């Protein structure tokens, strides 16, 4: 692919300065933003990780131990399609996810929440979409966790998504929330997506027909790269 990258649509992007999201205050730009033309190095390769998918990479329940032990928590299947604005699947898209464990703690040196680490859960995985744009992950439903924003703010259960296309500049980042979570409406970060219809696109519905009895629940999260039904992305909402 050698087409120029699409310019950012600021009107649908979450605002950079949101006082209720306190760390956005010192991090928001104080000068007018500059829009630069993309270059061939961004519009073409390299691709990262597309040829390095292992047999357990999309199964976060077992990938940290390479199948020797299973992670603790509510087992879930997260699946969907990566599509363009016409509904066509986008094949060979690298999807990477990362998340907290069932207790709401990340495996990260700066996560000081006192929920215990699961010795059998790493919290990240990756996969490639198939020829029709389908993908799936098996994982543990992440727990909510407190964060030092206001006196008693909690992040809803969520999974971070990175969608990587076929060129250096084709990386999009988003989050997936879970249907029915009351913390979504109380989260200052989610509130930066001011259009409720756009926020709803980040909420994965429960799919009982795709769940497996006595095993796991299923949630569907489709990712639309362009058009009126496009997903909301943290770094580039208009898509690839």
C-alpha positions as CSV (number, residue, x, y, z in Angstrom):
1,X,0.0,0.0,0.0
2,X,1.4,3.4,-1.0
3,X,-1.5,5.7,-0.6
4,X,-1.0,8.8,1.6
5,X,-2.4,8.4,5.1
6,X,-5.7,10.1,5.8
7,X,-5.6,13.3,7.9
8,X,-7.0,13.2,11.4
9,X,-10.6,14.3,11.9
10,X,-10.3,16.5,15.0
11,X,-14.0,16.9,15.4
12,X,-14.5,13.2,16.4
13,X,-11.3,12.8,18.3
14,X,-11.5,12.8,22.1
15,X,-10.5,16.3,23.3
16,X,-6.9,16.5,24.5
17,X,-7.8,18.7,27.5
18,X,-10.4,17.2,29.8
19,X,-10.1,18.6,33.4
20,X,-11.9,15.6,35.0
21,X,-9.1,13.5,33.5
22,X,-6.4,15.2,35.5
23,X,-3.3,13.9,33.7
24,X,-4.7,15.3,30.4
25,X,-4.2,18.8,31.8
26,X,-0.3,18.8,31.9
27,X,-0.2,16.5,28.8
28,X,-2.4,18.5,26.5
29,X,-0.7,20.7,23.9
30,X,-0.4,24.4,24.7
31,X,0.4,25.4,21.1
32,X,-1.6,24.9,17.8
33,X,-1.0,21.5,16.3
34,X,0.8,21.0,13.1
35,X,-0.4,18.6,10.4
36,X,2.5,17.0,8.4
37,X,2.3,15.1,5.2
38,X,3.0,11.4,5.4
39,X,6.3,10.0,3.9
40,X,7.0,6.8,2.0
41,X,8.5,5.3,5.1
42,X,5.2,5.6,6.9
43,X,3.0,4.7,3.9
44,X,4.9,1.5,3.1
45,X,6.7,-1.1,5.3
46,X,8.1,-2.3,7.6
47,X,5.5,-4.6,9.2
48,X,6.1,-5.7,12.7
49,X,5.2,-9.1,14.1
50,X,3.0,-10.4,11.3
51,X,5.2,-13.5,10.8
52,X,5.8,-14.2,14.4
53,X,2.5,-15.6,15.6
54,X,2.9,-18.6,18.0
55,X,0.4,-21.4,18.7
56,X,-0.7,-19.9,22.0
57,X,-0.4,-16.2,21.2
58,X,-4.2,-15.6,21.0
59,X,-5.0,-17.5,24.2
60,X,-4.1,-15.4,27.2
61,X,-5.3,-18.1,29.5
62,X,-2.3,-20.3,28.8
63,X,0.2,-18.3,26.7
64,X,2.2,-16.9,29.6
65,X,3.0,-20.5,30.7
66,X,3.0,-21.9,27.2
67,X,0.2,-24.2,28.2
68,X,1.7,-25.6,31.4
69,X,-0.8,-23.8,33.7
70,X,-4.0,-21.8,33.2
71,X,-4.8,-18.2,34.4
72,X,-7.3,-17.6,37.2
73,X,-10.6,-15.8,36.5
74,X,-13.7,-15.7,34.4
75,X,-12.9,-17.3,31.1
76,X,-14.1,-15.3,28.1
77,X,-13.9,-15.4,24.3
78,X,-13.5,-12.1,22.5
79,X,-14.1,-12.2,18.8
80,X,-15.1,-10.1,15.8
81,X,-14.1,-8.7,12.5
82,X,-11.9,-5.9,11.2
83,X,-13.8,-4.2,8.4
84,X,-13.6,-1.3,6.0
85,X,-16.4,1.2,5.5
86,X,-18.2,-1.1,3.1
87,X,-18.3,-4.0,5.5
88,X,-15.6,-6.0,3.8
89,X,-13.2,-7.9,6.0
90,X,-9.6,-6.7,6.2
91,X,-7.3,-9.8,6.1
92,X,-3.8,-10.2,7.7
93,X,-4.3,-7.4,10.2
94,X,-2.2,-7.8,13.2
95,X,-4.2,-7.3,16.4
96,X,-2.5,-7.1,19.7
97,X,-4.3,-6.8,23.1
98,X,-3.2,-6.1,26.6
99,X,-5.2,-6.0,29.9
100,X,-5.3,-6.3,33.6
101,X,-5.8,-9.7,35.3
102,X,-9.0,-10.8,37.0
103,X,-8.1,-8.8,40.1
104,X,-7.6,-5.6,38.1
105,X,-3.8,-5.5,38.2
106,X,-1.4,-5.3,35.3
107,X,1.9,-7.2,35.1
108,X,3.9,-3.9,35.1
109,X,6.5,-2.6,37.4
110,X,4.6,0.7,37.9
111,X,1.3,-0.9,38.8
112,X,1.2,-0.7,42.6
113,X,-2.4,-1.7,43.1
114,X,-2.4,-4.3,45.9
115,X,-4.6,-6.8,44.0
116,X,-2.4,-9.9,43.6
117,X,-0.6,-10.9,40.4
118,X,-1.6,-14.1,38.8
119,X,1.7,-16.1,38.3
120,X,0.0,-17.8,35.3
121,X,-1.2,-14.7,33.5
122,X,0.9,-12.3,31.4
123,X,-1.9,-10.0,30.2
124,X,-1.0,-9.7,26.5
125,X,-1.6,-11.5,23.2
126,X,-1.8,-11.2,19.5
127,X,-3.3,-12.7,16.4
128,X,-3.8,-12.1,12.6
129,X,-7.2,-11.7,11.0
130,X,-8.2,-14.4,8.6
131,X,-9.1,-13.9,4.9
132,X,-12.5,-12.4,5.9
133,X,-11.2,-10.2,8.7
134,X,-12.2,-12.5,11.6
135,X,-10.2,-12.7,14.8
136,X,-10.6,-14.2,18.2
137,X,-8.9,-14.3,21.6
138,X,-9.4,-16.5,24.6
139,X,-8.7,-14.6,27.8
140,X,-9.8,-13.8,31.4
141,X,-12.2,-11.0,32.0
142,X,-10.2,-8.2,33.5
143,X,-11.1,-6.6,36.8
144,X,-11.9,-3.0,37.5
145,X,-9.2,-1.1,39.3
146,X,-8.8,2.3,41.1
147,X,-6.6,5.0,39.7
148,X,-5.3,8.2,41.3
149,X,-7.4,10.8,39.5
150,X,-10.1,12.0,41.8
151,X,-10.9,10.7,45.3
152,X,-12.5,7.5,44.2
153,X,-12.2,6.9,40.5
154,X,-12.2,3.4,39.0
155,X,-11.5,2.2,35.5
156,X,-14.2,0.0,34.0
157,X,-13.1,-3.5,32.9
158,X,-11.5,-3.0,29.6
159,X,-9.1,-4.5,27.0
160,X,-6.6,-2.4,25.0
161,X,-6.5,-3.1,21.3
162,X,-3.7,-2.3,18.8
163,X,-4.6,-2.8,15.1
164,X,-1.6,-2.8,12.8
165,X,-2.0,-2.8,9.0
166,X,0.6,-3.2,6.3
167,X,2.7,-0.1,6.8
168,X,4.5,1.7,9.6
169,X,1.9,4.5,9.8
170,X,-1.1,2.1,9.9
171,X,-1.4,1.5,13.6
172,X,-4.6,2.3,15.5
173,X,-5.2,2.0,19.2
174,X,-8.5,1.6,21.1
175,X,-10.2,0.1,24.1
176,X,-13.0,-2.4,24.5
177,X,-15.5,-2.2,27.3
178,X,-18.1,-4.8,28.4
179,X,-21.8,-4.6,28.1
180,X,-23.6,-3.6,31.3
181,X,-20.6,-2.2,33.2
182,X,-21.9,0.6,35.4
183,X,-18.4,2.1,35.7
184,X,-18.4,3.2,32.0
185,X,-20.7,6.1,32.7
186,X,-18.5,7.1,35.7
187,X,-15.2,7.0,34.0
188,X,-13.5,10.3,33.2
189,X,-11.5,8.7,30.4
190,X,-14.5,7.2,28.7
191,X,-16.2,10.6,29.1
192,X,-13.7,12.2,26.7
193,X,-15.6,10.4,23.9
194,X,-18.5,12.9,24.1
195,X,-20.7,11.4,21.4
196,X,-22.6,8.6,23.1
197,X,-23.0,6.6,19.8
198,X,-19.3,6.6,19.4
199,X,-18.7,5.4,23.0
200,X,-21.3,2.7,22.5
201,X,-19.1,1.3,19.6
202,X,-16.4,0.6,22.2
203,X,-18.8,-1.6,24.3
204,X,-18.7,-5.3,23.3
205,X,-22.1,-7.0,23.6
206,X,-22.5,-10.3,25.4
207,X,-23.2,-13.1,22.8
208,X,-24.7,-16.1,24.6
209,X,-25.1,-18.0,21.3
210,X,-21.3,-17.9,20.9
211,X,-20.6,-18.8,24.5
212,X,-19.9,-22.4,25.6
213,X,-21.7,-23.9,28.5
214,X,-19.6,-24.7,31.6
215,X,-16.7,-23.0,29.9
216,X,-16.7,-19.4,28.7
217,X,-18.8,-16.4,27.8
218,X,-18.4,-14.6,24.5
219,X,-18.2,-10.9,23.6
220,X,-18.2,-9.5,20.1
221,X,-16.1,-6.5,19.2
222,X,-16.1,-5.5,15.6
223,X,-13.5,-2.9,14.4
224,X,-14.6,-0.6,11.6
225,X,-11.7,1.4,10.0
226,X,-13.6,4.1,8.1
227,X,-17.0,5.5,7.4
228,X,-19.9,6.5,9.5
229,X,-19.7,3.4,11.7
230,X,-16.0,3.6,12.3
231,X,-14.6,2.6,15.6
232,X,-13.2,5.3,17.9
233,X,-9.4,5.2,18.1
234,X,-7.2,6.9,20.7
235,X,-4.5,7.9,18.2
236,X,-6.4,8.3,14.8
237,X,-10.1,8.0,14.8
238,X,-10.6,8.1,11.0
239,X,-8.9,4.7,10.5
240,X,-6.2,3.5,8.2
